[in-house]
Amino acid sequence: MSNKNSLVGANAPDWDEIDPDGSSSRLTQTNRPRSAKGLVNPEIELEPNELPHDKRFDRISVEPERKLRDECVHLTQKNETQSRPLVDCVNEWRDWYRGYEQSHIEFEKDGETVRAPLRNSYQPDYGKKDYAKLKDLERGAERHKDGSTTVMLTLTGSHVNANGEPRCIADHMRDVQGGYNAARKRIADVLSDYDWEYARVWEPHKDGYGHLHIAIFIFDSDPEITKSDFEPVMRSHVRNCKPAGYDPAHKPENAVSIGGDIENLGSYICEYIGTFGENPLERSIEEQIFYTTTWATGTQKVTFSNGAHELMKIEQFRRETGLKPEDRGSAEDESEHEEIDENTGWEAKAICTVNSRTPHYNDPTSGGVDMTAIDGSDTLDPPPERE
């Protein structure tokens, strides 16, 4: 018998929302003042029938101990902490995003106050920054004294569970992430004879599920590697990601691209930064489901290795100091340059959110992201066992 009905939230009891406790001491970029304080506009909330028919009432997660943002969990009448239906989580993300459009952060120095828009990683301008970083990384790699070669790996997993039904979308994403965590170590083994750095980018499928691209920059213009050398990486991902199968999705000839297979890598990758240049609330509902999933699980859409950050800093330094391309030396020449960002004396004093023309001030250091582990049920959405 199908377990589909056990995954839906249509008949779920009303929940007691778990509010963030503001325990973090760092400047918030992610937990702006809660939407529950009155920012929700019922007229622009999504209705279940606006989601794909197979996801209208699905819970976002049922994996026991899965950690989700507090906005995406509720306390049931049985005193269990469970995830909320996907449609509610999408509306929470949309409302969280809209809150940034009404908020700014205030800085103070010597009695003077200045304001700046409150930023988050889903805003179009942030996509432009990611694009600039990727292009800096690409340029920095190209200028290396030994040249560079690019490699792209793709990791994914089945969107269907062992019952032949759609997976809970947050559990699918974290399964793929778990496979990557293991595969990352195998990349180091394969490239042990080379210097290399990487960028990792999540991309949405057309149905809203996510998969990972890993862009690797090898500092050698002609490394002695082939696609088949990355088979241990793909095998490791498959072993550690239950819904991932080896053939055909993760066979190296299908999941690995090297060198000439990739042109203009920065632009290629940035096709996968969905908010690049566009308001995310105007993207397709499938992409909004993807953004909601990354937000709910605390998954960063774009990340870089430590060495990649250093290369990008050097390129940023060159651009900001006006150095011409023909005057540029190798990346190693300035690897010890000083940080260009210095403490200017401005102190973050408040986050101001304007609702119905009334400003509300919040402590800028009381944010952070509050995550709660759900009780879940390991029988509701079993991942398929692939080979």
VOPAGU-2260 file (C-alpha; in pm, 1 decimal, decimal comma):
REM VOPAGU-2260
SITE   aa  ch    i         X         Y         Z
SITE  MET   A    0       0,0       0,0       0,0
SITE  SER   A    1     126,5     345,1     -81,4
SITE  ASN   A    2     251,7     560,4     202,9
SITE  LYS   A    3     180,7     879,6      12,0
SITE  ASN   A    4     -96,6     991,8     245,2
SITE  SER   A    5     140,1     973,1     541,7
SITE  LEU   A    6     358,9    1238,0     378,7
SITE  VAL   A    7      91,7    1499,9     325,0
SITE  GLY   A    8       7,8    1782,1     559,9
SITE  ALA   A    9    -347,6    1853,5     451,4
SITE  ASN   A   10    -491,2    1713,7     774,2
SITE  ALA   A   11    -205,6    1815,0     999,5
SITE  PRO   A   12    -302,5    1992,4    1324,7
SITE  ASP   A   13    -226,5    2357,3    1379,0
SITE  TRP   A   14     131,2    2409,1    1491,0
SITE  ASP   A   15     285,3    2603,5    1774,3
SITE  GLU   A   16     561,6    2794,3    1602,2
SITE  ILE   A   17     909,2    2766,8    1749,0
SITE  ASP   A   18    1051,6    3118,4    1756,2
SITE  PRO   A   19    1424,0    3190,0    1724,9
SITE  ASP   A   20    1586,7    3258,6    2060,9
SITE  GLY   A   21    1843,4    3505,8    1926,9
SITE  SER   A   22    2127,3    3319,6    2093,3
SITE  SER   A   23    2390,0    3392,6    1830,0
SITE  SER   A   24    2625,0    3684,8    1883,2
SITE  ARG   A   25    2727,5    3746,3    1522,3
SITE  LEU   A   26    2588,4    4002,5    1281,5
SITE  THR   A   27    2285,7    3852,8    1112,5
SITE  GLN   A   28    2265,3    3825,3     736,2
SITE  THR   A   29    2020,1    3537,3     742,9
SITE  ASN   A   30    1775,7    3564,6    1033,4
SITE  ARG   A   31    1619,3    3903,2     984,1
SITE  PRO   A   32    1326,1    3997,8    1217,3
SITE  ARG   A   33    1066,9    3722,0    1196,4
SITE  SER   A   34     783,5    3746,9     945,5
SITE  ALA   A   35     543,0    3637,7    1218,5
SITE  LYS   A   36     557,3    3991,8    1351,0
SITE  GLY   A   37     319,8    4107,1    1080,9
SITE  LEU   A   38     498,3    4118,2     747,0
SITE  VAL   A   39     297,8    3836,1     592,3
SITE  ASN   A   40      68,4    3953,0     312,2
SITE  PRO   A   41    -199,2    3685,0     262,1
SITE  GLU   A   42    -284,5    3825,6     -79,8
SITE  ILE   A   43      51,1    3723,2    -226,3
SITE  GLU   A   44     105,3    3394,4     -45,0
SITE  LEU   A   45     116,2    3083,5    -259,1
SITE  GLU   A   46    -171,8    2837,7    -245,0
SITE  PRO   A   47    -108,2    2461,0    -256,1
SITE  ASN   A   48    -247,0    2435,4    -610,1
SITE  GLU   A   49      31,7    2667,2    -730,5
SITE  LEU   A   50     292,5    2401,0    -650,7
SITE  PRO   A   51     356,4    2098,3    -874,7
SITE  HIS   A   52      81,5    1847,0    -811,6
SITE  ASP   A   53     314,4    1588,4    -654,6
SITE  LYS   A   54     447,5    1835,7    -394,7
SITE  ARG   A   55     141,5    2030,3    -284,9
SITE  PHE   A   56     117,3    1887,4      64,4
SITE  ASP   A   57     441,4    1695,3     102,6
SITE  ARG   A   58     643,7    1765,3     411,9
SITE  ILE   A   59     979,5    1915,8     334,0
SITE  SER   A   60    1156,2    1647,1     542,3
SITE  VAL   A   61    1081,8    1331,1     742,7
SITE  GLU   A   62    1439,3    1216,4     816,4
SITE  PRO   A   63    1478,0    1174,0    1196,3
SITE  GLU   A   64    1719,3    1428,1    1346,6
SITE  ARG   A   65    1719,4    1635,0    1026,9
SITE  LYS   A   66    1790,1    1996,8    1122,6
SITE  LEU   A   67    1570,8    2264,8     965,9
SITE  ARG   A   68    1520,8    2634,4    1019,9
SITE  ASP   A   69    1275,0    2699,5    1298,9
SITE  GLU   A   70    1034,0    2858,6    1050,3
SITE  CYS   A   71    1001,8    2517,0     882,3
SITE  VAL   A   72     911,9    2304,2    1185,8
SITE  HIS   A   73     605,4    2274,3    1408,7
SITE  LEU   A   74     502,5    2096,9    1726,6
SITE  THR   A   75     225,0    1840,4    1673,0
SITE  GLN   A   76     -56,9    1747,9    1910,4
SITE  LYS   A   77     149,6    1438,7    1996,3
SITE  ASN   A   78     425,6    1672,0    2115,0
SITE  GLU   A   79     646,6    1573,0    1822,6
SITE  THR   A   80     865,5    1818,3    1635,4
SITE  GLN   A   81     801,5    1767,0    1264,1
SITE  SER   A   82     862,6    1958,6     943,4
SITE  ARG   A   83     591,7    2173,5     794,0
SITE  PRO   A   84     440,1    2112,1     449,8
SITE  LEU   A   85     650,3    2235,0     160,4
SITE  VAL   A   86     398,3    2500,9      55,9
SITE  ASP   A   87     418,9    2659,0     402,2
SITE  CYS   A   88     798,6    2653,5     391,5
SITE  VAL   A   89     798,6    2822,7      49,9
SITE  ASN   A   90     572,9    3095,6     186,7
SITE  GLU   A   91     802,6    3138,8     487,0
SITE  TRP   A   92    1101,3    3177,5     256,1
SITE  ARG   A   93     913,1    3423,9      32,8
SITE  ASP   A   94     809,0    3628,5     335,3
SITE  TRP   A   95    1163,9    3617,0     477,5
SITE  TYR   A   96    1293,7    3745,3     143,5
SITE  ARG   A   97    1032,4    4021,5     120,8
SITE  GLY   A   98    1134,9    4135,1     467,8
SITE  TYR   A   99    1477,4    4227,7     335,3
SITE  GLU   A  100    1314,2    4461,8      87,6
SITE  GLN   A  101    1178,3    4655,9     385,2
SITE  SER   A  102    1489,7    4642,8     602,9
SITE  HIS   A  103    1824,9    4810,7     634,8
SITE  ILE   A  104    2111,4    4810,1     882,5
SITE  GLU   A  105    2229,3    5121,5    1061,4
SITE  PHE   A  106    2595,6    5194,3    1135,3
SITE  GLU   A  107    2724,3    5459,6    1372,2
SITE  LYS   A  108    3059,2    5636,5    1417,6
SITE  ASP   A  109    3134,4    5953,8    1613,8
SITE  GLY   A  110    2764,3    6034,0    1646,2
SITE  GLU   A  111    2698,8    5998,9    1273,1
SITE  THR   A  112    2455,9    5735,5    1144,4
SITE  VAL   A  113    2448,7    5580,8     798,0
SITE  ARG   A  114    2218,0    5317,4     655,2
SITE  ALA   A  115    2275,1    5032,7     412,0
SITE  PRO   A  116    2032,7    4778,8     265,4
SITE  LEU   A  117    2015,6    4448,6     449,6
SITE  ARG   A  118    2156,9    4179,5     222,0
SITE  ASN   A  119    2093,6    3809,7     167,8
SITE  SER   A  120    2238,6    3555,7     -74,9
SITE  TYR   A  121    1917,4    3524,8    -279,8
SITE  GLN   A  122    1917,1    3883,9    -400,6
SITE  PRO   A  123    2009,5    3957,2    -764,8
SITE  ASP   A  124    2305,8    4173,4    -662,2
SITE  TYR   A  125    2446,9    3882,4    -465,4
SITE  GLY   A  126    2437,3    3668,9    -778,1
SITE  LYS   A  127    2644,0    3934,7    -953,4
SITE  LYS   A  128    2898,6    3917,6    -671,5
SITE  ASP   A  129    2919,5    3540,0    -706,8
SITE  TYR   A  130    2974,9    3583,1   -1078,8
SITE  ALA   A  131    3254,1    3835,2   -1015,0
SITE  LYS   A  132    3417,1    3599,3    -766,1
SITE  LEU   A  133    3404,9    3309,6   -1009,9
SITE  LYS   A  134    3557,9    3521,7   -1285,6
SITE  ASP   A  135    3831,4    3634,8   -1045,1
SITE  LEU   A  136    3900,2    3271,8    -958,5
SITE  GLU   A  137    3912,3    3180,9   -1325,6
SITE  ARG   A  138    4154,4    3466,1   -1402,0
SITE  GLY   A  139    4369,2    3387,7   -1100,7
SITE  ALA   A  140    4398,7    3025,6   -1207,5
SITE  GLU   A  141    4483,0    3122,7   -1565,1
SITE  ARG   A  142    4768,0    3345,0   -1445,6
SITE  HIS   A  143    4934,8    3071,1   -1245,5
SITE  LYS   A  144    5296,1    3017,1   -1354,7
SITE  ASP   A  145    5221,7    2658,2   -1463,3
SITE  GLY   A  146    4892,3    2742,1   -1634,6
SITE  SER   A  147    4568,8    2571,0   -1536,0
SITE  THR   A  148    4322,7    2303,1   -1638,5
SITE  THR   A  149    3957,5    2293,5   -1537,0
SITE  VAL   A  150    3754,7    1990,0   -1434,7
SITE  MET   A  151    3379,5    1980,6   -1367,7
SITE  LEU   A  152    3216,2    1703,5   -1163,2
SITE  THR   A  153    2838,8    1660,1   -1121,0
SITE  LEU   A  154    2680,3    1477,4    -825,1
SITE  THR   A  155    2311,5    1397,1    -793,4
SITE  GLY   A  156    2064,6    1135,6    -669,3
SITE  SER   A  157    1727,5     983,8    -757,8
SITE  HIS   A  158    1421,1    1202,0    -694,1
SITE  VAL   A  159    1207,6     893,1    -626,2
SITE  ASN   A  160    1199,5     697,1    -299,9
SITE  ALA   A  161    1186,3     320,4    -246,3
SITE  ASN   A  162     804,7     330,8    -275,3
SITE  GLY   A  163     823,5     489,8    -620,4
SITE  GLU   A  164     705,7     826,2    -487,1
SITE  PRO   A  165     879,1    1167,4    -485,7
SITE  ARG   A  166    1144,7    1207,0    -216,9
SITE  CYS   A  167    1108,0    1472,7      50,9
SITE  ILE   A  168    1306,0    1748,7    -114,1
SITE  ALA   A  169    1515,4    1855,7     186,4
SITE  ASP   A  170    1616,9    1497,7     262,6
SITE  HIS   A  171    1720,3    1450,4    -100,0
SITE  MET   A  172    1943,2    1761,2     -86,8
SITE  ARG   A  173    2114,1    1656,3     234,6
SITE  ASP   A  174    2168,1    1304,1      98,1
SITE  VAL   A  175    2352,1    1450,7    -200,9
SITE  GLN   A  176    2548,4    1677,4      33,0
SITE  GLY   A  177    2648,1    1373,0     238,9
SITE  GLY   A  178    2775,0    1199,7     -72,9
SITE  TYR   A  179    2979,7    1506,7    -159,6
SITE  ASN   A  180    3135,0    1520,9     186,9
SITE  ALA   A  181    3280,0    1174,8     127,4
SITE  ALA   A  182    3370,0    1230,6    -238,7
SITE  ARG   A  183    3561,5    1548,7    -154,2
SITE  LYS   A  184    3826,7    1338,8      22,8
SITE  ARG   A  185    3868,1    1117,5    -283,4
SITE  ILE   A  186    3927,2    1424,7    -500,8
SITE  ALA   A  187    4227,7    1502,9    -282,6
SITE  ASP   A  188    4358,7    1148,5    -342,0
SITE  VAL   A  189    4314,4    1170,8    -719,8
SITE  LEU   A  190    4488,6    1509,4    -737,8
SITE  SER   A  191    4756,9    1443,1    -475,5
SITE  ASP   A  192    5033,8    1525,4    -727,5
SITE  TYR   A  193    4889,3    1867,2    -813,1
SITE  ASP   A  194    4802,5    2202,2    -661,3
SITE  TRP   A  195    4431,2    2271,9    -707,5
SITE  GLU   A  196    4135,2    2468,0    -574,8
SITE  TYR   A  197    3761,2    2442,7    -628,8
SITE  ALA   A  198    3422,5    2612,9    -634,3
SITE  ARG   A  199    3104,5    2421,3    -548,2
SITE  VAL   A  200    2766,4    2527,3    -689,5
SITE  TRP   A  201    2417,6    2388,1    -631,1
SITE  GLU   A  202    2190,0    2386,8    -936,1
SITE  PRO   A  203    1815,1    2318,0    -947,1
SITE  HIS   A  204    1670,6    2055,1   -1176,0
SITE  LYS   A  205    1358,3    2152,7   -1365,0
SITE  ASP   A  206    1146,5    1993,7   -1091,0
SITE  GLY   A  207    1313,0    2187,4    -806,8
SITE  TYR   A  208    1541,1    1913,1    -675,0
SITE  GLY   A  209    1907,0    2010,8    -642,9
SITE  HIS   A  210    2232,8    1864,7    -767,8
SITE  LEU   A  211    2595,6    1967,6    -720,9
SITE  HIS   A  212    2861,1    2093,8    -960,2
SITE  ILE   A  213    3224,2    2096,3    -845,4
SITE  ALA   A  214    3451,7    2316,1   -1057,1
SITE  ILE   A  215    3815,7    2220,5    -998,5
SITE  PHE   A  216    4111,6    2433,6   -1106,9
SITE  ILE   A  217    4430,4    2229,1   -1144,4
SITE  PHE   A  218    4743,5    2444,8   -1163,7
SITE  ASP   A  219    4899,9    2261,1   -1452,7
SITE  SER   A  220    4834,9    2332,6   -1819,0
SITE  ASP   A  221    4868,7    1966,3   -1915,3
SITE  PRO   A  222    4805,3    1734,9   -1618,5
SITE  GLU   A  223    4821,9    1364,2   -1681,0
SITE  ILE   A  224    4464,1    1290,3   -1578,6
SITE  THR   A  225    4161,7    1146,4   -1755,9
SITE  LYS   A  226    3793,3    1121,2   -1677,3
SITE  SER   A  227    3838,9     764,1   -1558,7
SITE  ASP   A  228    4082,3     882,4   -1290,5
SITE  PHE   A  229    3781,3    1033,0   -1112,3
SITE  GLU   A  230    3597,3     701,5   -1086,3
SITE  PRO   A  231    3691,7     665,5    -714,0
SITE  VAL   A  232    3530,5    1005,2    -652,4
SITE  MET   A  233    3205,5     899,7    -816,8
SITE  ARG   A  234    3207,8     559,9    -647,1
SITE  SER   A  235    3253,6     727,5    -309,9
SITE  HIS   A  236    2956,5     956,4    -370,1
SITE  VAL   A  237    2738,3     660,9    -470,6
SITE  ARG   A  238    2840,4     460,4    -161,6
SITE  ASN   A  239    2756,0     747,8      70,5
SITE  CYS   A  240    2440,9     876,3    -100,5
SITE  LYS   A  241    2172,1     605,4     -99,5
SITE  PRO   A  242    1961,4     753,9    -381,9
SITE  ALA   A  243    2266,5     789,1    -610,4
SITE  GLY   A  244    2336,1     525,5    -875,9
SITE  TYR   A  245    2662,5     475,1   -1061,5
SITE  ASP   A  246    2538,1     382,4   -1408,7
SITE  PRO   A  247    2467,7     599,0   -1599,8
SITE  ALA   A  248    2450,2     919,0   -1390,5
SITE  HIS   A  249    2788,4     894,8   -1218,2
SITE  LYS   A  250    2999,6     711,0   -1470,5
SITE  PRO   A  251    3299,9     939,7   -1536,1
SITE  GLU   A  252    3222,0     967,5   -1907,5
SITE  ASN   A  253    2886,2    1121,8   -1813,7
SITE  ALA   A  254    2963,3    1313,7   -1493,9
SITE  VAL   A  255    3315,7    1449,7   -1556,8
SITE  SER   A  256    3431,3    1722,0   -1797,0
SITE  ILE   A  257    3797,0    1816,7   -1841,0
SITE  GLY   A  258    3974,1    2111,9   -2000,0
SITE  GLY   A  259    3847,5    2184,9   -2349,3
SITE  ASP   A  260    3503,9    2046,8   -2261,6
SITE  ILE   A  261    3440,4    2367,5   -2066,3
SITE  GLU   A  262    3466,1    2717,8   -2208,9
SITE  ASN   A  263    3428,5    3036,2   -2003,8
SITE  LEU   A  264    3383,4    2843,3   -1680,3
SITE  GLY   A  265    3266,0    3145,2   -1480,1
SITE  SER   A  266    2975,3    3207,0   -1716,8
SITE  TYR   A  267    2904,4    2834,7   -1738,1
SITE  ILE   A  268    2875,6    2800,6   -1362,1
SITE  CYS   A  269    2681,0    3123,5   -1319,0
SITE  GLU   A  270    2401,7    2982,0   -1531,4
SITE  TYR   A  271    2333,4    2779,5   -1217,4
SITE  ILE   A  272    2315,2    3078,7    -984,6
SITE  GLY   A  273    1943,0    3110,2   -1034,5
SITE  THR   A  274    1902,5    3458,9    -888,8
SITE  PHE   A  275    2169,5    3608,0   -1115,1
SITE  GLY   A  276    2017,0    3937,0   -1231,6
SITE  GLU   A  277    1655,7    3846,1   -1151,3
SITE  ASN   A  278    1418,5    3878,7    -857,4
SITE  PRO   A  279    1388,2    3525,1    -713,6
SITE  LEU   A  280    1019,4    3577,0    -638,1
SITE  GLU   A  281     964,7    3609,9   -1013,5
SITE  ARG   A  282    1142,6    3286,1   -1098,9
SITE  SER   A  283     954,3    2963,4   -1163,0
SITE  ILE   A  284     786,5    2795,4    -866,9
SITE  GLU   A  285    1025,8    2501,3    -909,5
SITE  GLU   A  286    1324,6    2731,4    -861,8
SITE  GLN   A  287    1156,9    2890,3    -559,9
SITE  ILE   A  288    1114,8    2541,3    -414,5
SITE  PHE   A  289    1488,7    2489,3    -468,4
SITE  TYR   A  290    1574,3    2818,8    -295,1
SITE  THR   A  291    1341,5    2727,2      -9,3
SITE  THR   A  292    1518,2    2393,9      30,5
SITE  THR   A  293    1864,6    2549,9      52,3
SITE  TRP   A  294    1729,5    2809,2     296,7
SITE  ALA   A  295    1545,9    2556,7     514,6
SITE  THR   A  296    1847,3    2323,5     540,8
SITE  GLY   A  297    2115,8    2591,4     576,0
SITE  THR   A  298    2277,6    2481,9     249,6
SITE  GLN   A  299    2506,7    2738,2      85,0
SITE  LYS   A  300    2438,8    2765,5    -287,5
SITE  VAL   A  301    2796,4    2866,5    -376,8
SITE  THR   A  302    3111,9    2787,7    -177,7
SITE  PHE   A  303    3485,6    2808,5    -243,1
SITE  SER   A  304    3796,2    2637,6    -108,6
SITE  ASN   A  305    4024,9    2841,6     116,1
SITE  GLY   A  306    4289,5    2872,4    -153,7
SITE  ALA   A  307    4026,9    2987,8    -401,4
SITE  HIS   A  308    3935,7    3270,6    -164,5
SITE  GLU   A  309    4300,8    3378,0    -160,0
SITE  LEU   A  310    4319,2    3382,4    -539,1
SITE  MET   A  311    4000,6    3588,0    -557,8
SITE  LYS   A  312    4136,4    3839,0    -305,4
SITE  ILE   A  313    4446,2    3887,1    -518,9
SITE  GLU   A  314    4241,1    3946,7    -832,2
SITE  GLN   A  315    4013,2    4186,7    -646,8
SITE  PHE   A  316    4321,9    4373,4    -525,3
SITE  ARG   A  317    4450,1    4403,2    -882,1
SITE  ARG   A  318    4119,4    4537,9   -1009,3
SITE  GLU   A  319    4074,9    4786,9    -727,8
SITE  THR   A  320    4430,0    4921,4    -760,5
SITE  GLY   A  321    4391,6    4966,7   -1135,5
SITE  LEU   A  322    4661,4    4725,7   -1245,7
SITE  LYS   A  323    4639,8    4652,3   -1616,0
SITE  PRO   A  324    4632,0    4291,0   -1735,6
SITE  GLU   A  325    4964,5    4331,7   -1918,1
SITE  ASP   A  326    5128,3    4449,3   -1594,2
SITE  ARG   A  327    5014,3    4151,3   -1394,5
SITE  GLY   A  328    5264,2    3896,1   -1270,5
SITE  SER   A  329    5194,9    3546,0   -1145,4
SITE  ALA   A  330    4950,7    3482,3    -864,6
SITE  GLU   A  331    5236,8    3378,6    -636,7
SITE  ASP   A  332    5400,8    3723,0    -664,1
SITE  GLU   A  333    5141,9    3879,5    -433,0
SITE  SER   A  334    5028,4    3586,5    -224,8
SITE  GLU   A  335    5138,2    3773,3      89,0
SITE  HIS   A  336    4948,3    4095,8      16,3
SITE  GLU   A  337    4770,3    4261,3     307,0
SITE  GLU   A  338    4396,2    4257,9     348,3
SITE  ILE   A  339    4237,1    4551,1     168,2
SITE  ASP   A  340    3943,4    4561,6     411,4
SITE  GLU   A  341    4029,5    4754,2     726,7
SITE  ASN   A  342    3835,5    4846,6    1037,6
SITE  THR   A  343    3691,9    5187,1     958,4
SITE  GLY   A  344    3540,4    5246,0    1300,4
SITE  TRP   A  345    3176,2    5208,9    1193,4
SITE  GLU   A  346    2972,4    4998,3    1435,6
SITE  ALA   A  347    2651,3    4812,5    1348,9
SITE  LYS   A  348    2387,7    4954,9    1583,3
SITE  ALA   A  349    2045,9    4835,6    1465,4
SITE  ILE   A  350    1843,0    4658,5    1202,1
SITE  CYS   A  351    1541,4    4866,4    1103,6
SITE  THR   A  352    1234,9    4707,9     943,1
SITE  VAL   A  353     957,2    4934,9     820,5
SITE  ASN   A  354     609,9    4783,2     837,6
SITE  SER   A  355     302,4    4997,3     761,0
SITE  ARG   A  356     520,8    5310,3     781,7
SITE  THR   A  357     625,4    5226,0    1136,8
SITE  PRO   A  358     995,5    5148,6    1190,5
SITE  HIS   A  359    1087,1    4857,6    1417,4
SITE  TYR   A  360    1442,9    4835,4    1550,3
SITE  ASN   A  361    1622,8    4514,1    1640,2
SITE  ASP   A  362    1962,6    4430,6    1784,0
SITE  PRO   A  363    2190,3    4351,8    1483,9
SITE  THR   A  364    2393,9    4097,4    1685,5
SITE  SER   A  365    2097,4    3887,0    1802,1
SITE  GLY   A  366    2050,2    3700,4    1476,8
SITE  GLY   A  367    2211,0    3391,0    1337,1
SITE  VAL   A  368    2018,5    3097,2    1201,0
SITE  ASP   A  369    1820,4    2887,6    1447,8
SITE  MET   A  370    1788,0    2522,5    1347,1
SITE  THR   A  371    1581,5    2250,4    1512,7
SITE  ALA   A  372    1610,1    1872,8    1469,6
SITE  ILE   A  373    1281,0    1704,2    1379,5
SITE  ASP   A  374    1157,1    1372,2    1516,7
SITE  GLY   A  375    1060,5    1259,1    1167,4
SITE  SER   A  376     983,9     900,6    1070,8
SITE  ASP   A  377    1236,3     678,6     894,7
SITE  THR   A  378     959,3     466,6     736,6
SITE  LEU   A  379     774,7     740,6     548,5
SITE  ASP   A  380    1025,9     828,6     277,4
SITE  PRO   A  381    1287,2     552,6     241,3
SITE  PRO   A  382    1554,3     639,6     -16,2
SITE  PRO   A  383    1603,2     388,9    -294,9
SITE  GLU   A  384    1900,3     155,2    -275,1
SITE  ARG   A  385    2098,0     215,0    -595,8
SITE  GLU   A  386    2403,7      35,9    -729,4
